[in-house]
Amino acid sequence: MFSTLAISFLTALGAAYFYLNASGEIIRILALLIVTICALIDLVIAPWPIQFVILIIILFWPRNLSLPSNRRIDL
């Protein structure tokens, strides 16, 4: 199981590198798709302590959902 997790993680890192350094739009979109798929696979096959740490990080990450002060919504 660790080897599958490591292969998926390394594939995601390689795709992220291509995403950051590619100039073509289609290559960047495909690389981002590969990163997303690998991240989902890693979440599914990760051991439960790693999944628990990811859940804690998501729950306690600060969020800024308010609109900037200079924007007004007129109805």
Phi and psi restraints in degrees (range 20) as a CNS / XPLOR table:
assign (resid 1 and name C) (resid 2 and name N)
       (resid 2 and name CA) (resid 2 and name C) 1.0 -65.1 20.0 2
assign (resid 2 and name N) (resid 2 and name CA)
       (resid 2 and name C) (resid 3 and name N) 1.0 -36.3 20.0 2
assign (resid 2 and name C) (resid 3 and name N)
       (resid 3 and name CA) (resid 3 and name C) 1.0 -66.3 20.0 2
assign (resid 3 and name N) (resid 3 and name CA)
       (resid 3 and name C) (resid 4 and name N) 1.0 -38.1 20.0 2
assign (resid 3 and name C) (resid 4 and name N)
       (resid 4 and name CA) (resid 4 and name C) 1.0 -64.9 20.0 2
assign (resid 4 and name N) (resid 4 and name CA)
       (resid 4 and name C) (resid 5 and name N) 1.0 -41.7 20.0 2
assign (resid 4 and name C) (resid 5 and name N)
       (resid 5 and name CA) (resid 5 and name C) 1.0 -63.5 20.0 2
assign (resid 5 and name N) (resid 5 and name CA)
       (resid 5 and name C) (resid 6 and name N) 1.0 -42.2 20.0 2
assign (resid 5 and name C) (resid 6 and name N)
       (resid 6 and name CA) (resid 6 and name C) 1.0 -67.9 20.0 2
assign (resid 6 and name N) (resid 6 and name CA)
       (resid 6 and name C) (resid 7 and name N) 1.0 -41.2 20.0 2
assign (resid 6 and name C) (resid 7 and name N)
       (resid 7 and name CA) (resid 7 and name C) 1.0 -63.8 20.0 2
assign (resid 7 and name N) (resid 7 and name CA)
       (resid 7 and name C) (resid 8 and name N) 1.0 -43.5 20.0 2
assign (resid 7 and name C) (resid 8 and name N)
       (resid 8 and name CA) (resid 8 and name C) 1.0 -64.8 20.0 2
assign (resid 8 and name N) (resid 8 and name CA)
       (resid 8 and name C) (resid 9 and name N) 1.0 -40.4 20.0 2
assign (resid 8 and name C) (resid 9 and name N)
       (resid 9 and name CA) (resid 9 and name C) 1.0 -65.9 20.0 2
assign (resid 9 and name N) (resid 9 and name CA)
       (resid 9 and name C) (resid 10 and name N) 1.0 -42.3 20.0 2
assign (resid 9 and name C) (resid 10 and name N)
       (resid 10 and name CA) (resid 10 and name C) 1.0 -67.4 20.0 2
assign (resid 10 and name N) (resid 10 and name CA)
       (resid 10 and name C) (resid 11 and name N) 1.0 -35.2 20.0 2
assign (resid 10 and name C) (resid 11 and name N)
       (resid 11 and name CA) (resid 11 and name C) 1.0 -64.0 20.0 2
assign (resid 11 and name N) (resid 11 and name CA)
       (resid 11 and name C) (resid 12 and name N) 1.0 -42.0 20.0 2
assign (resid 11 and name C) (resid 12 and name N)
       (resid 12 and name CA) (resid 12 and name C) 1.0 -64.3 20.0 2
assign (resid 12 and name N) (resid 12 and name CA)
       (resid 12 and name C) (resid 13 and name N) 1.0 -39.5 20.0 2
assign (resid 12 and name C) (resid 13 and name N)
       (resid 13 and name CA) (resid 13 and name C) 1.0 -64.8 20.0 2
assign (resid 13 and name N) (resid 13 and name CA)
       (resid 13 and name C) (resid 14 and name N) 1.0 -41.6 20.0 2
assign (resid 13 and name C) (resid 14 and name N)
       (resid 14 and name CA) (resid 14 and name C) 1.0 -64.1 20.0 2
assign (resid 14 and name N) (resid 14 and name CA)
       (resid 14 and name C) (resid 15 and name N) 1.0 -41.5 20.0 2
assign (resid 14 and name C) (resid 15 and name N)
       (resid 15 and name CA) (resid 15 and name C) 1.0 -66.8 20.0 2
assign (resid 15 and name N) (resid 15 and name CA)
       (resid 15 and name C) (resid 16 and name N) 1.0 -37.0 20.0 2
assign (resid 15 and name C) (resid 16 and name N)
       (resid 16 and name CA) (resid 16 and name C) 1.0 -64.7 20.0 2
assign (resid 16 and name N) (resid 16 and name CA)
       (resid 16 and name C) (resid 17 and name N) 1.0 -37.7 20.0 2
assign (resid 16 and name C) (resid 17 and name N)
       (resid 17 and name CA) (resid 17 and name C) 1.0 -62.6 20.0 2
assign (resid 17 and name N) (resid 17 and name CA)
       (resid 17 and name C) (resid 18 and name N) 1.0 -44.8 20.0 2
assign (resid 17 and name C) (resid 18 and name N)
       (resid 18 and name CA) (resid 18 and name C) 1.0 -63.4 20.0 2
assign (resid 18 and name N) (resid 18 and name CA)
       (resid 18 and name C) (resid 19 and name N) 1.0 -37.4 20.0 2
assign (resid 18 and name C) (resid 19 and name N)
       (resid 19 and name CA) (resid 19 and name C) 1.0 -62.3 20.0 2
assign (resid 19 and name N) (resid 19 and name CA)
       (resid 19 and name C) (resid 20 and name N) 1.0 -42.0 20.0 2
assign (resid 19 and name C) (resid 20 and name N)
       (resid 20 and name CA) (resid 20 and name C) 1.0 -74.4 20.0 2
assign (resid 20 and name N) (resid 20 and name CA)
       (resid 20 and name C) (resid 21 and name N) 1.0 -26.5 20.0 2
assign (resid 20 and name C) (resid 21 and name N)
       (resid 21 and name CA) (resid 21 and name C) 1.0 -110.0 20.0 2
assign (resid 21 and name N) (resid 21 and name CA)
       (resid 21 and name C) (resid 22 and name N) 1.0 -4.0 20.0 2
assign (resid 21 and name C) (resid 22 and name N)
       (resid 22 and name CA) (resid 22 and name C) 1.0 -84.5 20.0 2
assign (resid 22 and name N) (resid 22 and name CA)
       (resid 22 and name C) (resid 23 and name N) 1.0 149.9 20.0 2
assign (resid 22 and name C) (resid 23 and name N)
       (resid 23 and name CA) (resid 23 and name C) 1.0 -104.7 20.0 2
assign (resid 23 and name N) (resid 23 and name CA)
       (resid 23 and name C) (resid 24 and name N) 1.0 -19.8 20.0 2
assign (resid 23 and name C) (resid 24 and name N)
       (resid 24 and name CA) (resid 24 and name C) 1.0 -81.4 20.0 2
assign (resid 24 and name N) (resid 24 and name CA)
       (resid 24 and name C) (resid 25 and name N) 1.0 141.6 20.0 2
assign (resid 24 and name C) (resid 25 and name N)
       (resid 25 and name CA) (resid 25 and name C) 1.0 -68.9 20.0 2
assign (resid 25 and name N) (resid 25 and name CA)
       (resid 25 and name C) (resid 26 and name N) 1.0 -41.0 20.0 2
assign (resid 25 and name C) (resid 26 and name N)
       (resid 26 and name CA) (resid 26 and name C) 1.0 -67.2 20.0 2
assign (resid 26 and name N) (resid 26 and name CA)
       (resid 26 and name C) (resid 27 and name N) 1.0 -39.4 20.0 2
assign (resid 26 and name C) (resid 27 and name N)
       (resid 27 and name CA) (resid 27 and name C) 1.0 -64.3 20.0 2
assign (resid 27 and name N) (resid 27 and name CA)
       (resid 27 and name C) (resid 28 and name N) 1.0 -40.6 20.0 2
assign (resid 27 and name C) (resid 28 and name N)
       (resid 28 and name CA) (resid 28 and name C) 1.0 -65.5 20.0 2
assign (resid 28 and name N) (resid 28 and name CA)
       (resid 28 and name C) (resid 29 and name N) 1.0 -40.4 20.0 2
assign (resid 28 and name C) (resid 29 and name N)
       (resid 29 and name CA) (resid 29 and name C) 1.0 -65.9 20.0 2
assign (resid 29 and name N) (resid 29 and name CA)
       (resid 29 and name C) (resid 30 and name N) 1.0 -43.7 20.0 2
assign (resid 29 and name C) (resid 30 and name N)
       (resid 30 and name CA) (resid 30 and name C) 1.0 -65.0 20.0 2
assign (resid 30 and name N) (resid 30 and name CA)
       (resid 30 and name C) (resid 31 and name N) 1.0 -39.2 20.0 2
assign (resid 30 and name C) (resid 31 and name N)
       (resid 31 and name CA) (resid 31 and name C) 1.0 -64.6 20.0 2
assign (resid 31 and name N) (resid 31 and name CA)
       (resid 31 and name C) (resid 32 and name N) 1.0 -40.4 20.0 2
assign (resid 31 and name C) (resid 32 and name N)
       (resid 32 and name CA) (resid 32 and name C) 1.0 -65.9 20.0 2
assign (resid 32 and name N) (resid 32 and name CA)
       (resid 32 and name C) (resid 33 and name N) 1.0 -36.8 20.0 2
assign (resid 32 and name C) (resid 33 and name N)
       (resid 33 and name CA) (resid 33 and name C) 1.0 -64.1 20.0 2
assign (resid 33 and name N) (resid 33 and name CA)
       (resid 33 and name C) (resid 34 and name N) 1.0 -42.5 20.0 2
assign (resid 33 and name C) (resid 34 and name N)
       (resid 34 and name CA) (resid 34 and name C) 1.0 -64.5 20.0 2
assign (resid 34 and name N) (resid 34 and name CA)
       (resid 34 and name C) (resid 35 and name N) 1.0 -40.7 20.0 2
assign (resid 34 and name C) (resid 35 and name N)
       (resid 35 and name CA) (resid 35 and name C) 1.0 -62.0 20.0 2
assign (resid 35 and name N) (resid 35 and name CA)
       (resid 35 and name C) (resid 36 and name N) 1.0 -42.7 20.0 2
assign (resid 35 and name C) (resid 36 and name N)
       (resid 36 and name CA) (resid 36 and name C) 1.0 -64.7 20.0 2
assign (resid 36 and name N) (resid 36 and name CA)
       (resid 36 and name C) (resid 37 and name N) 1.0 -45.3 20.0 2
assign (resid 36 and name C) (resid 37 and name N)
       (resid 37 and name CA) (resid 37 and name C) 1.0 -63.6 20.0 2
assign (resid 37 and name N) (resid 37 and name CA)
       (resid 37 and name C) (resid 38 and name N) 1.0 -43.5 20.0 2
assign (resid 37 and name C) (resid 38 and name N)
       (resid 38 and name CA) (resid 38 and name C) 1.0 -64.8 20.0 2
assign (resid 38 and name N) (resid 38 and name CA)
       (resid 38 and name C) (resid 39 and name N) 1.0 -37.8 20.0 2
assign (resid 38 and name C) (resid 39 and name N)
       (resid 39 and name CA) (resid 39 and name C) 1.0 -64.6 20.0 2
assign (resid 39 and name N) (resid 39 and name CA)
       (resid 39 and name C) (resid 40 and name N) 1.0 -41.0 20.0 2
assign (resid 39 and name C) (resid 40 and name N)
       (resid 40 and name CA) (resid 40 and name C) 1.0 -66.0 20.0 2
assign (resid 40 and name N) (resid 40 and name CA)
       (resid 40 and name C) (resid 41 and name N) 1.0 -41.2 20.0 2
assign (resid 40 and name C) (resid 41 and name N)
       (resid 41 and name CA) (resid 41 and name C) 1.0 -62.4 20.0 2
assign (resid 41 and name N) (resid 41 and name CA)
       (resid 41 and name C) (resid 42 and name N) 1.0 -42.8 20.0 2
assign (resid 41 and name C) (resid 42 and name N)
       (resid 42 and name CA) (resid 42 and name C) 1.0 -62.9 20.0 2
assign (resid 42 and name N) (resid 42 and name CA)
       (resid 42 and name C) (resid 43 and name N) 1.0 -38.0 20.0 2
assign (resid 42 and name C) (resid 43 and name N)
       (resid 43 and name CA) (resid 43 and name C) 1.0 -66.3 20.0 2
assign (resid 43 and name N) (resid 43 and name CA)
       (resid 43 and name C) (resid 44 and name N) 1.0 -35.6 20.0 2
assign (resid 43 and name C) (resid 44 and name N)
       (resid 44 and name CA) (resid 44 and name C) 1.0 -72.9 20.0 2
assign (resid 44 and name N) (resid 44 and name CA)
       (resid 44 and name C) (resid 45 and name N) 1.0 -41.5 20.0 2
assign (resid 44 and name C) (resid 45 and name N)
       (resid 45 and name CA) (resid 45 and name C) 1.0 -96.4 20.0 2
assign (resid 45 and name N) (resid 45 and name CA)
       (resid 45 and name C) (resid 46 and name N) 1.0 1.4 20.0 2
assign (resid 45 and name C) (resid 46 and name N)
       (resid 46 and name CA) (resid 46 and name C) 1.0 -71.2 20.0 2
assign (resid 46 and name N) (resid 46 and name CA)
       (resid 46 and name C) (resid 47 and name N) 1.0 148.3 20.0 2
assign (resid 46 and name C) (resid 47 and name N)
       (resid 47 and name CA) (resid 47 and name C) 1.0 -63.5 20.0 2
assign (resid 47 and name N) (resid 47 and name CA)
       (resid 47 and name C) (resid 48 and name N) 1.0 156.2 20.0 2
assign (resid 47 and name C) (resid 48 and name N)
       (resid 48 and name CA) (resid 48 and name C) 1.0 -62.1 20.0 2
assign (resid 48 and name N) (resid 48 and name CA)
       (resid 48 and name C) (resid 49 and name N) 1.0 -32.1 20.0 2
assign (resid 48 and name C) (resid 49 and name N)
       (resid 49 and name CA) (resid 49 and name C) 1.0 -63.0 20.0 2
assign (resid 49 and name N) (resid 49 and name CA)
       (resid 49 and name C) (resid 50 and name N) 1.0 -37.2 20.0 2
assign (resid 49 and name C) (resid 50 and name N)
       (resid 50 and name CA) (resid 50 and name C) 1.0 -68.1 20.0 2
assign (resid 50 and name N) (resid 50 and name CA)
       (resid 50 and name C) (resid 51 and name N) 1.0 -40.8 20.0 2
assign (resid 50 and name C) (resid 51 and name N)
       (resid 51 and name CA) (resid 51 and name C) 1.0 -62.7 20.0 2
assign (resid 51 and name N) (resid 51 and name CA)
       (resid 51 and name C) (resid 52 and name N) 1.0 -37.5 20.0 2
assign (resid 51 and name C) (resid 52 and name N)
       (resid 52 and name CA) (resid 52 and name C) 1.0 -66.1 20.0 2
assign (resid 52 and name N) (resid 52 and name CA)
       (resid 52 and name C) (resid 53 and name N) 1.0 -41.7 20.0 2
assign (resid 52 and name C) (resid 53 and name N)
       (resid 53 and name CA) (resid 53 and name C) 1.0 -63.4 20.0 2
assign (resid 53 and name N) (resid 53 and name CA)
       (resid 53 and name C) (resid 54 and name N) 1.0 -42.0 20.0 2
assign (resid 53 and name C) (resid 54 and name N)
       (resid 54 and name CA) (resid 54 and name C) 1.0 -62.8 20.0 2
assign (resid 54 and name N) (resid 54 and name CA)
       (resid 54 and name C) (resid 55 and name N) 1.0 -41.3 20.0 2
assign (resid 54 and name C) (resid 55 and name N)
       (resid 55 and name CA) (resid 55 and name C) 1.0 -61.8 20.0 2
assign (resid 55 and name N) (resid 55 and name CA)
       (resid 55 and name C) (resid 56 and name N) 1.0 -43.6 20.0 2
assign (resid 55 and name C) (resid 56 and name N)
       (resid 56 and name CA) (resid 56 and name C) 1.0 -63.1 20.0 2
assign (resid 56 and name N) (resid 56 and name CA)
       (resid 56 and name C) (resid 57 and name N) 1.0 -42.0 20.0 2
assign (resid 56 and name C) (resid 57 and name N)
       (resid 57 and name CA) (resid 57 and name C) 1.0 -62.0 20.0 2
assign (resid 57 and name N) (resid 57 and name CA)
       (resid 57 and name C) (resid 58 and name N) 1.0 -43.9 20.0 2
assign (resid 57 and name C) (resid 58 and name N)
       (resid 58 and name CA) (resid 58 and name C) 1.0 -64.5 20.0 2
assign (resid 58 and name N) (resid 58 and name CA)
       (resid 58 and name C) (resid 59 and name N) 1.0 -41.3 20.0 2
assign (resid 58 and name C) (resid 59 and name N)
       (resid 59 and name CA) (resid 59 and name C) 1.0 -69.4 20.0 2
assign (resid 59 and name N) (resid 59 and name CA)
       (resid 59 and name C) (resid 60 and name N) 1.0 -34.1 20.0 2
assign (resid 59 and name C) (resid 60 and name N)
       (resid 60 and name CA) (resid 60 and name C) 1.0 -104.8 20.0 2
assign (resid 60 and name N) (resid 60 and name CA)
       (resid 60 and name C) (resid 61 and name N) 1.0 7.8 20.0 2
assign (resid 60 and name C) (resid 61 and name N)
       (resid 61 and name CA) (resid 61 and name C) 1.0 -71.5 20.0 2
assign (resid 61 and name N) (resid 61 and name CA)
       (resid 61 and name C) (resid 62 and name N) 1.0 130.0 20.0 2
assign (resid 61 and name C) (resid 62 and name N)
       (resid 62 and name CA) (resid 62 and name C) 1.0 -66.7 20.0 2
assign (resid 62 and name N) (resid 62 and name CA)
       (resid 62 and name C) (resid 63 and name N) 1.0 138.4 20.0 2
assign (resid 62 and name C) (resid 63 and name N)
       (resid 63 and name CA) (resid 63 and name C) 1.0 -119.5 20.0 2
assign (resid 63 and name N) (resid 63 and name CA)
       (resid 63 and name C) (resid 64 and name N) 1.0 140.9 20.0 2
assign (resid 63 and name C) (resid 64 and name N)
       (resid 64 and name CA) (resid 64 and name C) 1.0 -116.0 20.0 2
assign (resid 64 and name N) (resid 64 and name CA)
       (resid 64 and name C) (resid 65 and name N) 1.0 97.1 20.0 2
assign (resid 64 and name C) (resid 65 and name N)
       (resid 65 and name CA) (resid 65 and name C) 1.0 -106.3 20.0 2
assign (resid 65 and name N) (resid 65 and name CA)
       (resid 65 and name C) (resid 66 and name N) 1.0 -0.7 20.0 2
assign (resid 65 and name C) (resid 66 and name N)
       (resid 66 and name CA) (resid 66 and name C) 1.0 -81.6 20.0 2
assign (resid 66 and name N) (resid 66 and name CA)
       (resid 66 and name C) (resid 67 and name N) 1.0 154.3 20.0 2
assign (resid 66 and name C) (resid 67 and name N)
       (resid 67 and name CA) (resid 67 and name C) 1.0 -74.1 20.0 2
assign (resid 67 and name N) (resid 67 and name CA)
       (resid 67 and name C) (resid 68 and name N) 1.0 149.7 20.0 2
assign (resid 67 and name C) (resid 68 and name N)
       (resid 68 and name CA) (resid 68 and name C) 1.0 -59.7 20.0 2
assign (resid 68 and name N) (resid 68 and name CA)
       (resid 68 and name C) (resid 69 and name N) 1.0 153.8 20.0 2
assign (resid 68 and name C) (resid 69 and name N)
       (resid 69 and name CA) (resid 69 and name C) 1.0 -69.1 20.0 2
assign (resid 69 and name N) (resid 69 and name CA)
       (resid 69 and name C) (resid 70 and name N) 1.0 -20.3 20.0 2
assign (resid 69 and name C) (resid 70 and name N)
       (resid 70 and name CA) (resid 70 and name C) 1.0 -88.9 20.0 2
assign (resid 70 and name N) (resid 70 and name CA)
       (resid 70 and name C) (resid 71 and name N) 1.0 -1.6 20.0 2
assign (resid 70 and name C) (resid 71 and name N)
       (resid 71 and name CA) (resid 71 and name C) 1.0 -99.9 20.0 2
assign (resid 71 and name N) (resid 71 and name CA)
       (resid 71 and name C) (resid 72 and name N) 1.0 132.3 20.0 2
assign (resid 71 and name C) (resid 72 and name N)
       (resid 72 and name CA) (resid 72 and name C) 1.0 -118.3 20.0 2
assign (resid 72 and name N) (resid 72 and name CA)
       (resid 72 and name C) (resid 73 and name N) 1.0 143.1 20.0 2
assign (resid 72 and name C) (resid 73 and name N)
       (resid 73 and name CA) (resid 73 and name C) 1.0 -104.5 20.0 2
assign (resid 73 and name N) (resid 73 and name CA)
       (resid 73 and name C) (resid 74 and name N) 1.0 112.2 20.0 2
assign (resid 73 and name C) (resid 74 and name N)
       (resid 74 and name CA) (resid 74 and name C) 1.0 -99.5 20.0 2
assign (resid 74 and name N) (resid 74 and name CA)
       (resid 74 and name C) (resid 75 and name N) 1.0 128.1 20.0 2
